[in-house]
Amino acid sequence: MRDDGPGHASPPGSVPEPAPAGWPREGTLHDAALPGCVGPASAAGSAGREGGSGMGIRRRQAVSLAWAAACGIAATRGAGGAETAWPDRPVRLVVPFGAGGASDTLARSLANAFPAATGGQSMVVENRGGAGGTIAGAAVAQAKPDGATLMLADLGANAIARELQPGTPYDPATAFTPICHLANMPLVLAAPASLPAEDLAGFVALARQRGDMPYAHPGIGYSGHLAQELMNRDLGLRMVPVPYRSGAEVARSILAGETLSTFMTVSTALPFIHEGRMRALAVSTREPVALLPGVPPVAQALPGFEAVVWNGVVGPAGLPPAITLAANRVCNAILAEPAVAEAIRSRQAGEPVGGTPAQFAAFIGAEIARWTPLVRSLGLRLE
């Protein structure tokens, strides 16, 4: 799903900044390498079997990242042992959000670890927010498929863009080459601390009683918006959406009591929850979130409910298979680093995923099939 970061506006292209505290720095990856390694056949298609975007993917992660670590991070070799010359220049990673949000932080962790994973090549993060991620999506879709331009993929730009914006100049289903599923990040249903509801059951009862409770979201089609609408539909709630321009504005509206609920990333809400200024009512994943002990999943009251922010790496359509596999191995090797995986968990409350290009392609297809009907039924349009 789309990131609920600091907003739609973004600065012009930027280079990787120093990694935030807790993220691995450049040059910290191990040097092990096993050229020519491929993913286990048994891992193929596991995304669909394990429920797509949920946090319950540790078994799949263990398999995927174990073989990725064995494959190593040195030069990738194809059949016959010939080296694949990727990357042979700096790689541009286009991010469909402004700097500072959860997805941008993940992108910069990848960029900071990239030189050690590729023998010294750099990755340049280019923030191109706006238009629901389609500015970034169009730039990558139109780029030469040579491995020099990649994209941090998400639900908005890479799955539901055309449904939200019929004039989108590319088809998300065909315009990109899936490379690697990086991570999933949970959402939390947060409310003002003054709300007269102590838990999800109390919140639902209050919403049904009032019938016009306002909820905040940072933009049409963003994760918080779709998660709330999914819950409202399945629980039969009538709530009033109040759009803001950024996740920061959403947080301020909750703190001020102007709106009475929102789904936001756990990493954004956590400081306010710890300060007692927000109340965590439920999490959006099928399993509890370690950073929010005692907060139940929405799925306990609404079986099957799940909504997460997901990110991966894609390239333009037509990316040569050798480059796709080389990029996949680098991404998997970075995710297999304990420092990287722990940073995703501790800073984002997320879960590293990894796996094969085919698995990521299947995941994206399932997300398109899952969310498009909701967007269509609500008549959502991003002007």
C-alpha positions as CSV (number, residue, x, y, z in Angstrom):
1,M,0.0,0.0,0.0
2,R,1.0,3.6,-0.4
3,D,3.3,5.2,2.2
4,D,1.7,7.5,4.7
5,G,4.9,9.6,5.0
6,P,5.4,13.3,5.4
7,G,3.4,14.3,2.3
8,H,3.0,14.5,-1.5
9,A,5.5,17.3,-2.2
10,S,9.1,16.2,-2.8
11,P,12.4,17.9,-3.4
12,P,14.3,17.4,-6.6
13,G,16.5,14.3,-7.0
14,S,18.8,13.7,-4.1
15,V,21.7,11.5,-3.3
16,P,21.7,9.0,-0.4
17,E,21.9,10.7,2.9
18,P,23.8,9.3,5.9
19,A,21.9,6.3,7.2
20,P,19.7,7.2,10.2
21,A,20.7,5.8,13.5
22,G,20.2,2.1,13.6
23,W,20.6,1.6,9.8
24,P,23.7,-0.1,8.5
25,R,26.3,2.1,7.0
26,E,28.1,1.7,3.7
27,G,30.7,-1.0,3.6
28,T,29.2,-3.2,6.4
29,L,28.0,-6.1,4.4
30,H,29.8,-9.5,4.4
31,D,31.9,-10.6,1.5
32,A,30.6,-14.1,1.0
33,A,29.7,-15.1,-2.6
34,L,28.4,-18.2,-4.4
35,P,28.0,-17.2,-8.0
36,G,25.3,-18.8,-10.1
37,C,23.0,-19.6,-7.2
38,V,19.2,-19.6,-7.8
39,G,16.2,-19.6,-5.5
40,P,14.7,-22.9,-4.4
41,A,11.8,-24.2,-6.6
42,S,9.7,-24.8,-3.5
43,A,9.6,-21.1,-2.8
44,A,7.9,-20.2,-6.0
45,G,4.4,-19.0,-5.6
46,S,4.5,-18.9,-1.9
47,A,3.2,-15.3,-1.8
48,G,-0.2,-16.4,-2.8
49,R,-0.3,-19.4,-0.4
50,E,0.8,-17.3,2.6
51,G,-1.7,-14.6,2.3
52,G,0.0,-11.9,0.2
53,S,0.8,-8.8,2.2
54,G,0.7,-9.9,5.8
55,M,3.2,-10.1,8.5
56,G,2.9,-13.9,8.7
57,I,5.7,-14.5,6.2
58,R,8.6,-15.5,8.4
59,R,8.8,-19.0,7.0
60,R,8.9,-17.7,3.5
61,Q,11.4,-15.1,4.5
62,A,13.7,-17.7,6.2
63,V,13.8,-19.8,3.0
64,S,14.2,-16.8,0.6
65,L,16.8,-15.0,2.5
66,A,18.8,-18.1,3.4
67,W,19.4,-18.9,-0.2
68,A,19.9,-15.2,-1.0
69,A,22.7,-15.0,1.6
70,A,24.3,-18.1,0.2
71,C,24.2,-16.6,-3.3
72,G,26.3,-13.7,-1.9
73,I,26.7,-10.1,-3.0
74,A,29.7,-10.2,-5.4
75,A,29.4,-10.1,-9.2
76,T,26.5,-12.2,-10.5
77,R,27.2,-15.0,-12.9
78,G,24.8,-16.5,-15.4
79,A,24.8,-19.9,-17.0
80,G,28.3,-21.1,-18.0
81,G,29.9,-18.8,-15.4
82,A,30.0,-15.6,-17.4
83,E,29.7,-12.5,-15.3
84,T,26.7,-10.3,-15.7
85,A,27.9,-6.7,-16.0
86,W,25.4,-5.2,-13.6
87,P,25.7,-2.7,-12.1
88,D,28.3,-1.2,-14.4
89,R,27.4,2.4,-13.4
90,P,25.6,4.2,-10.6
91,V,22.0,3.1,-10.3
92,R,19.1,5.5,-9.9
93,L,16.3,4.5,-7.5
94,V,13.2,6.6,-8.1
95,V,11.0,6.9,-5.0
96,P,7.3,8.0,-5.5
97,F,7.3,10.0,-2.2
98,G,9.0,12.9,-0.6
99,A,12.0,12.4,1.6
100,G,11.5,11.3,5.2
101,G,8.7,8.8,5.2
102,A,8.8,5.1,5.9
103,S,9.2,4.1,2.3
104,D,11.9,6.7,1.7
105,T,13.8,5.5,4.8
106,L,13.7,2.0,3.4
107,A,15.0,3.2,0.0
108,R,17.9,5.0,1.7
109,S,18.8,1.9,3.7
110,L,19.0,0.0,0.4
111,A,21.1,2.8,-1.2
112,N,23.5,2.9,1.8
113,A,24.1,-0.8,1.7
114,F,24.3,-1.0,-2.1
115,P,28.0,-0.1,-2.6
116,A,29.2,-3.0,-0.4
117,A,26.7,-5.3,-2.1
118,T,28.0,-4.5,-5.6
119,G,31.7,-4.0,-5.3
120,G,31.6,-0.2,-4.9
121,Q,28.8,1.0,-7.3
122,S,26.5,3.6,-5.9
123,M,22.7,3.9,-5.8
124,V,21.2,7.4,-6.0
125,V,17.8,8.0,-4.4
126,E,15.6,10.3,-6.5
127,N,12.4,11.5,-4.7
128,R,9.7,12.2,-7.3
129,G,6.5,12.5,-5.4
130,G,3.1,13.8,-6.6
131,A,0.2,12.7,-8.7
132,G,-0.3,9.6,-6.6
133,G,3.1,8.2,-7.5
134,T,2.5,8.3,-11.2
135,I,5.2,10.9,-11.9
136,A,7.8,8.5,-10.6
137,G,6.0,5.6,-12.3
138,A,5.9,7.2,-15.7
139,A,9.6,8.2,-15.4
140,V,10.6,4.6,-14.8
141,A,8.2,3.1,-17.2
142,Q,9.7,5.2,-20.0
143,A,13.3,4.7,-18.9
144,K,15.7,2.5,-21.0
145,P,15.6,-1.1,-19.6
146,D,19.3,-1.3,-19.0
147,G,19.3,-1.6,-15.2
148,A,20.4,2.0,-14.6
149,T,16.9,3.2,-13.5
150,L,14.9,1.3,-10.9
151,M,11.9,2.2,-8.8
152,L,10.8,1.7,-5.2
153,A,7.4,0.1,-5.9
154,D,4.2,0.5,-3.9
155,L,0.5,-0.1,-4.3
156,G,-0.4,3.3,-5.6
157,A,2.0,3.7,-8.4
158,N,2.5,0.0,-9.3
159,A,-1.0,-1.5,-8.8
160,I,-4.0,0.9,-8.6
161,A,-2.7,4.0,-10.4
162,R,-4.8,3.5,-13.5
163,E,-8.0,2.9,-11.5
164,L,-7.4,6.0,-9.4
165,Q,-6.3,8.1,-12.4
166,P,-7.7,6.8,-15.8
167,G,-5.3,9.1,-17.6
168,T,-2.2,7.4,-16.1
169,P,0.3,7.2,-19.0
170,Y,1.2,3.6,-18.2
171,D,-0.4,0.3,-17.3
172,P,0.9,-0.9,-13.9
173,A,0.3,-4.5,-14.9
174,T,2.6,-4.4,-17.9
175,A,4.9,-1.3,-17.6
176,F,7.4,-2.8,-15.0
177,T,9.7,-5.7,-14.4
178,P,9.3,-7.0,-10.8
179,I,12.6,-7.6,-9.2
180,C,12.3,-8.1,-5.4
181,H,9.7,-7.6,-2.6
182,L,11.6,-5.7,0.1
183,A,9.3,-5.3,3.1
184,N,5.9,-5.0,4.5
185,M,5.0,-2.4,7.2
186,P,2.0,-2.5,9.4
187,L,-0.6,0.2,10.2
188,V,-2.2,1.0,13.5
189,L,-5.8,2.3,14.0
190,A,-5.1,5.3,16.1
191,A,-7.4,7.7,17.9
192,P,-7.1,10.7,20.2
193,A,-6.3,9.7,23.8
194,S,-9.5,11.5,24.8
195,L,-11.8,9.3,22.7
196,P,-14.4,7.6,24.8
197,A,-13.5,4.2,23.5
198,E,-10.8,2.0,25.0
199,D,-10.6,-0.7,22.3
200,L,-11.8,-1.6,18.8
201,A,-15.2,-2.9,20.1
202,G,-15.8,0.4,21.8
203,F,-14.7,2.3,18.8
204,V,-17.1,0.4,16.5
205,A,-20.0,0.9,18.9
206,L,-19.3,4.6,19.1
207,A,-19.0,4.9,15.3
208,R,-22.3,3.1,14.8
209,Q,-24.0,5.3,17.4
210,R,-22.7,8.5,15.9
211,G,-22.9,7.7,12.2
212,D,-20.8,10.6,11.2
213,M,-17.5,10.2,12.9
214,P,-14.7,11.9,11.0
215,Y,-11.5,10.0,10.1
216,A,-8.3,11.4,8.7
217,H,-6.2,10.2,5.8
218,P,-3.2,11.7,4.0
219,G,-4.6,11.4,0.5
220,I,-6.9,9.4,-1.8
221,G,-5.6,5.9,-2.3
222,Y,-3.0,6.1,0.5
223,S,-2.7,3.2,2.8
224,G,-4.6,4.9,5.7
225,H,-7.5,5.8,3.4
226,L,-7.9,2.3,1.9
227,A,-7.5,0.5,5.2
228,Q,-10.2,2.6,6.9
229,E,-12.6,2.2,3.9
230,L,-12.0,-1.5,3.9
231,M,-12.8,-1.7,7.6
232,N,-15.8,0.5,7.3
233,R,-17.2,-1.5,4.4
234,D,-16.8,-4.9,6.2
235,L,-18.1,-3.6,9.5
236,G,-20.9,-1.6,8.0
237,L,-19.7,1.7,9.4
238,R,-20.5,5.1,8.0
239,M,-17.7,7.5,8.6
240,V,-16.7,10.9,7.1
241,P,-13.3,11.0,5.4
242,V,-11.3,14.1,6.0
243,P,-8.3,14.4,3.6
244,Y,-5.0,16.1,4.6
245,R,-1.9,16.7,2.6
246,S,0.5,14.7,4.6
247,G,0.9,12.1,7.4
248,A,2.2,14.9,9.7
249,E,-1.1,16.8,9.2
250,V,-3.1,13.7,9.9
251,A,-1.2,13.2,13.2
252,R,-1.8,16.8,14.2
253,S,-5.6,16.4,13.5
254,I,-5.7,13.3,15.7
255,L,-3.8,15.0,18.5
256,A,-6.1,18.0,18.4
257,G,-9.2,15.8,18.3
258,E,-10.3,17.3,15.0
259,T,-10.7,13.8,13.6
260,L,-11.3,10.7,15.6
261,S,-9.4,7.9,13.9
262,T,-6.8,7.1,11.3
263,F,-4.8,4.2,10.1
264,M,-1.1,5.3,10.0
265,T,2.2,3.5,10.0
266,V,3.2,2.2,13.4
267,S,6.6,4.0,13.1
268,T,4.7,7.3,12.7
269,A,2.3,6.8,15.6
270,L,4.5,5.1,18.1
271,P,6.0,8.2,19.7
272,F,2.6,9.7,20.3
273,I,1.3,6.4,21.6
274,H,4.2,6.1,24.1
275,E,3.5,9.7,25.2
276,G,-0.1,8.9,25.9
277,R,-1.4,11.4,23.3
278,M,-2.8,8.8,21.0
279,R,-4.6,5.5,21.7
280,A,-3.7,2.4,19.6
281,L,-7.0,0.5,19.1
282,A,-5.8,-2.2,16.7
283,V,-3.2,-3.2,14.1
284,S,-3.8,-3.9,10.4
285,T,-1.9,-7.1,10.2
286,R,-3.1,-10.7,10.8
287,E,-0.6,-11.1,13.6
288,P,0.1,-8.7,16.6
289,V,2.9,-6.2,16.2
290,A,5.9,-6.6,18.5
291,L,6.3,-2.9,19.0
292,L,2.7,-2.6,20.2
293,P,2.2,-5.4,22.8
294,G,-1.3,-5.9,23.8
295,V,-2.8,-4.2,20.7
296,P,-4.9,-6.8,18.9
297,P,-5.2,-7.1,15.1
298,V,-8.4,-5.9,13.5
299,A,-8.7,-9.4,12.1
300,Q,-9.7,-10.6,15.6
301,A,-13.0,-8.8,15.1
302,L,-13.0,-9.0,11.3
303,P,-11.5,-12.3,10.1
304,G,-9.4,-11.9,7.0
305,F,-8.8,-8.2,7.4
306,E,-5.3,-7.1,6.4
307,A,-3.7,-3.9,5.1
308,V,0.0,-3.0,5.0
309,V,2.4,-0.6,3.4
310,W,4.5,-2.7,1.0
311,N,7.6,-1.8,-1.0
312,G,9.7,-3.6,-3.5
313,V,12.0,-2.9,-6.4
314,V,11.0,-2.9,-10.1
315,G,12.6,-1.8,-13.3
316,P,11.1,-0.8,-16.7
317,A,9.3,-3.5,-18.7
318,G,11.8,-5.4,-20.9
319,L,14.6,-5.5,-18.4
320,P,16.9,-8.4,-19.5
321,P,16.5,-11.5,-17.3
322,A,20.2,-11.5,-16.4
323,I,20.0,-8.0,-15.0
324,T,16.7,-8.8,-13.3
325,L,18.3,-11.8,-11.5
326,A,21.4,-9.8,-10.7
327,A,19.4,-7.0,-9.1
328,N,17.2,-9.6,-7.3
329,R,20.3,-11.2,-5.8
330,V,21.7,-7.9,-4.6
331,C,18.4,-6.9,-2.9
332,N,18.1,-10.3,-1.3
333,A,21.6,-10.3,0.0
334,I,21.1,-6.8,1.5
335,L,17.9,-8.0,3.2
336,A,19.7,-11.0,4.5
337,E,22.1,-8.8,6.5
338,P,21.1,-9.0,10.2
339,A,21.6,-5.3,10.6
340,V,19.3,-4.4,7.7
341,A,16.6,-6.9,8.8
342,E,16.7,-5.7,12.4
343,A,16.5,-2.0,11.3
344,I,13.4,-2.7,9.3
345,R,11.8,-4.4,12.3
346,S,12.9,-2.0,15.0
347,R,12.5,1.3,13.1
348,Q,9.5,0.5,10.9
349,A,7.8,-2.3,12.8
350,G,8.1,-4.0,9.5
351,E,9.2,-7.4,8.1
352,P,11.8,-8.0,5.4
353,V,10.4,-10.2,2.7
354,G,12.8,-11.0,-0.2
355,G,12.2,-13.9,-2.6
356,T,12.3,-14.3,-6.4
357,P,11.1,-11.9,-9.2
358,A,8.3,-14.4,-9.9
359,Q,7.1,-14.3,-6.3
360,F,7.0,-10.5,-6.4
361,A,5.2,-10.5,-9.7
362,A,2.5,-12.8,-8.3
363,F,2.2,-10.6,-5.2
364,I,1.7,-7.5,-7.2
365,G,-0.9,-9.3,-9.4
366,A,-2.8,-10.3,-6.2
367,E,-2.7,-6.8,-4.9
368,I,-4.1,-5.4,-8.1
369,A,-6.9,-8.0,-8.0
370,R,-7.6,-7.3,-4.3
371,W,-7.7,-3.5,-4.1
372,T,-9.0,-2.5,-7.6
373,P,-12.6,-3.6,-6.8
374,L,-12.6,-1.5,-3.6
375,V,-11.3,1.6,-5.3
376,R,-13.9,1.1,-8.1
377,S,-16.8,0.5,-5.7
378,L,-16.0,3.7,-3.8
379,G,-15.7,5.7,-7.0
380,L,-12.3,7.0,-5.9
381,R,-10.6,9.3,-8.3
382,L,-7.3,11.3,-7.8
383,E,-7.6,14.5,-9.7
